Each structure stands twice: as C-alpha cells, then as structure tokens.
C-alpha cells in the first residue's frame, strides 16, 4: 500500500476502533474477546483496504462475525476458577448504570446470532437490509431473529422483574412480623 492509503487506514482505525470494540463487546459479552475480534478484523481489513468501497459497513460485518466466531472457539469455553464466584452488583444512585448492567445481563442470555441482530438493529441503528448484509443472511432471517430475540429479551426481563417484586414483598412481610 502507498502512504496515502496507510494514512487513511490509520485515521479509520483511530475513529472507529472504540465503536467497533463496543459493538463486539455487546455481541459477545467479554472485553478481551471483543478486542480480539476487532483486532483480527482490522488486520484482515488492512489487507483489503484498497479494494473496499464502504470500509465502515465492511468492518462492522467482519467484527460481528468475528465476535460470534470467537465465542465458538474451544478454548473460549474453558472457565477460570474466578468465574465460580458471583459478581455482586451494588445499587447505583444514577439508575442508568444499573439499567445498562441489567440489560447487558439479559442480552447474555440470548443466542449469539439473535443478540447480534438486536445490537445491529437497535443499538447501531441499522436497517433490516443493512443488518442482513452485515450478518450475511436474508432480510427475513433478520426479521425472525429480531422477533425471537426481542421475545426472549422481554421474557428474561419480565422474569427478573417478577423475582424483584417477590423479593420486595417478602421483605415487607418479614418487616411487619417484627412489630
């Protein structure tokens, strides 16, 4: 590649690395895996940089596919001993962080392809056709995956809400019995 193309690629990476990393993180749920997916995608993009007409959509497609593929790798299924300890989430006074954590935990319970469709459609703001292109599938598949993913997400969040309501009711009943 010539110097102008190299500089153009550097500018693209500087501008898009963090958004691509965030997209990969939401798709796979792990920062290290997300960085691996983005890095490997950008390495492959560099080799094709002079041929790519729309580098942003091409990179987004590569990152989503790499993030889904990274979770399928056998060594990614190994778990460290630290994973056995539960994460204790404390309440956040702003509420936004708690809601984000709650949504992220719910997204982790959705199948990877459905999660990728939801992220591309609703967080990245892509159309059905753009999402289909990024995922390498038909628009009908995007619609069905989106519908199933939203149904699963609603069910997970509803279950979580009902558990919180039940815990709150138990707490009120036990406080009344202490009088």
Secondary structure per residue as TSV (DSSP state, phi and psi in degrees):
chain	resnum	aa	ss	phi	psi
A	1	X	-	360.0	153.4
A	2	X	-	-86.6	175.0
A	3	X	H	-66.3	-36.7
A	4	X	H	-65.0	-41.8
A	5	X	H	-66.4	-41.1
A	6	X	H	-60.4	-43.4
A	7	X	H	-66.2	-39.4
A	8	X	H	-62.6	-40.2
A	9	X	H	-66.6	-42.3
A	10	X	H	-60.0	-43.5
A	11	X	H	-63.7	-41.0
A	12	X	H	-61.4	-46.3
A	13	X	H	-63.7	-43.3
A	14	X	H	-62.3	-37.5
A	15	X	H	-80.0	-33.6
A	16	X	H	-110.3	-4.5
A	17	X	H	-61.3	-49.9
A	18	X	H	-64.6	-45.7
A	19	X	H	-62.6	-37.1
A	20	X	H	-67.3	-39.0
A	21	X	H	-64.4	-41.1
A	22	X	H	-64.6	-40.9
A	23	X	H	-61.5	-45.7
A	24	X	H	-64.8	-38.7
A	25	X	H	-63.2	-45.4
A	26	X	H	-66.9	-30.3
A	27	X	H	-73.1	-41.4
A	28	X	H	-109.1	-20.6
A	29	X	S	84.6	12.7
A	30	X	-	-143.3	128.7
A	31	X	H	-64.7	-41.9
A	32	X	H	-66.3	-42.4
A	33	X	H	-63.7	-39.0
A	34	X	H	-62.7	-44.2
A	35	X	H	-64.1	-39.9
A	36	X	H	-60.3	-43.8
A	37	X	H	-64.1	-43.8
A	38	X	H	-67.7	-43.9
A	39	X	H	-62.3	-47.2
A	40	X	H	-66.0	-35.2
A	41	X	H	-66.9	-43.1
A	42	X	H	-67.0	-33.2
A	43	X	H	-63.2	-44.1
A	44	X	H	-69.1	-35.2
A	45	X	H	-65.7	-37.9
A	46	X	H	-58.1	-40.2
A	47	X	H	-66.6	-26.3
A	48	X	H	-108.7	8.4
A	49	X	T	-51.5	-43.8
A	50	X	T	-73.4	-13.0
A	51	X	T	-99.4	-18.3
A	52	X	-	-82.7	126.7
A	53	X	S	-81.5	-40.2
A	54	X	-	-124.4	86.4
A	55	X	H	-63.3	-31.1
A	56	X	H	-65.6	-51.2
A	57	X	H	-69.2	-34.5
A	58	X	H	-64.0	-44.9
A	59	X	H	-65.2	-41.8
A	60	X	H	-61.2	-43.8
A	61	X	H	-61.3	-46.8
A	62	X	H	-63.1	-40.0
A	63	X	H	-67.3	-43.9
A	64	X	H	-62.8	-46.0
A	65	X	H	-64.4	-39.5
A	66	X	H	-67.6	-38.7
A	67	X	H	-65.5	-40.6
A	68	X	H	-66.6	-42.9
A	69	X	H	-65.7	-35.3
A	70	X	H	-61.7	-37.5
A	71	X	H	-70.8	-17.6
A	72	X	H	-86.1	-15.0
A	73	X	S	-65.0	139.9
A	74	X	G	-58.6	-40.0
A	75	X	G	-70.8	-15.8
A	76	X	G	-76.0	-18.0
A	77	X	G	-81.1	-15.2
A	78	X	-	-70.5	144.1
A	79	X	-	-122.6	139.8
A	80	X	-	-81.4	166.2
A	81	X	G	-65.1	-27.4
A	82	X	G	-67.3	-21.1
A	83	X	G	-69.9	-18.3
A	84	X	G	-74.1	-22.9
A	85	X	S	-82.3	133.5
A	86	X	-	-72.8	145.8
A	87	X	-	-80.9	128.0
A	88	X	-	-100.1	115.0
A	89	X	-	-97.0	125.4
A	90	X	-	-93.2	155.4
A	91	X	-	-66.9	143.1
A	92	X	-	-110.3	127.2
A	93	X	T	-63.0	-25.3
A	94	X	T	-76.6	-24.8
A	95	X	S	82.3	-32.3
A	96	X	H	-65.3	-42.6
A	97	X	H	-66.1	-41.7
A	98	X	H	-60.6	-43.2
A	99	X	H	-65.1	-40.3
A	100	X	H	-63.1	-43.4
A	101	X	H	-65.2	-39.3
A	102	X	H	-64.8	-42.9
A	103	X	H	-67.4	-40.4
A	104	X	H	-63.6	-42.2
A	105	X	H	-64.0	-38.8
A	106	X	H	-67.9	-39.2
A	107	X	H	-63.2	-31.9
A	108	X	T	-65.0	-19.5
A	109	X	T	-90.0	1.3
A	110	X	S	-99.7	146.5
A	111	X	-	-56.2	146.2
A	112	X	H	-55.8	-43.7
A	113	X	H	-67.5	-39.5
A	114	X	H	-66.1	-40.7
A	115	X	H	-62.4	-43.3
A	116	X	H	-62.5	-41.5
A	117	X	H	-63.0	-45.2
A	118	X	H	-62.6	-41.4
A	119	X	I	-65.5	-46.6
A	120	X	I	-65.3	-41.3
A	121	X	I	-72.7	-48.8
A	122	X	I	-103.1	-24.8
A	123	X	I	-96.2	-39.5
A	124	X	S	-86.1	-18.2
A	125	X	-	76.3	25.5
A	126	X	-	-80.1	154.1
A	127	X	-	-76.6	173.2
A	128	X	H	-61.2	-44.0
A	129	X	H	-66.0	-42.6
A	130	X	H	-64.8	-39.1
A	131	X	H	-65.6	-41.8
A	132	X	H	-60.7	-41.9
A	133	X	H	-64.7	-43.1
A	134	X	H	-65.6	-35.7
A	135	X	H	-87.1	-14.4
A	136	X	T	72.8	39.5
A	137	X	S	-141.5	-178.6
A	138	X	-	-84.0	164.1
A	139	X	H	-64.7	-34.4
A	140	X	H	-63.6	-38.6
A	141	X	H	-64.2	-41.3
A	142	X	H	-61.1	-43.8
A	143	X	H	-63.6	-45.2
A	144	X	H	-68.6	-41.5
A	145	X	H	-64.3	-38.1
A	146	X	H	-64.8	-45.0
A	147	X	H	-63.2	-47.2
A	148	X	H	-65.3	-40.9
A	149	X	H	-63.4	-42.6
A	150	X	H	-65.6	-39.4
A	151	X	H	-61.3	-45.6
A	152	X	H	-63.9	-43.5
A	153	X	H	-61.2	-43.8
A	154	X	H	-62.0	-42.4
A	155	X	H	-64.4	-42.7
A	156	X	H	-64.1	-45.5
A	157	X	H	-67.6	-36.1
A	158	X	H	-66.6	-41.6
A	159	X	H	-62.0	-43.1
A	160	X	H	-62.9	-42.5
A	161	X	H	-63.6	-40.2
A	162	X	H	-68.2	-35.3
A	163	X	H	-66.5	-40.0
A	164	X	H	-65.7	-39.2
A	165	X	H	-64.2	-43.4
A	166	X	H	-63.8	-41.8
A	167	X	H	-62.9	-40.6
A	168	X	H	-64.0	-40.3
A	169	X	H	-67.2	-40.5
A	170	X	H	-61.2	-39.6
A	171	X	H	-66.3	-41.4
A	172	X	H	-65.3	-43.7
A	173	X	H	-63.7	-41.3
A	174	X	H	-69.6	-31.8
A	175	X	H	-69.4	-36.4
A	176	X	H	-67.7	-33.7
A	177	X	T	-71.2	-14.3
A	178	X	T	-83.6	-9.4
A	179	X	-	-63.9	360.0
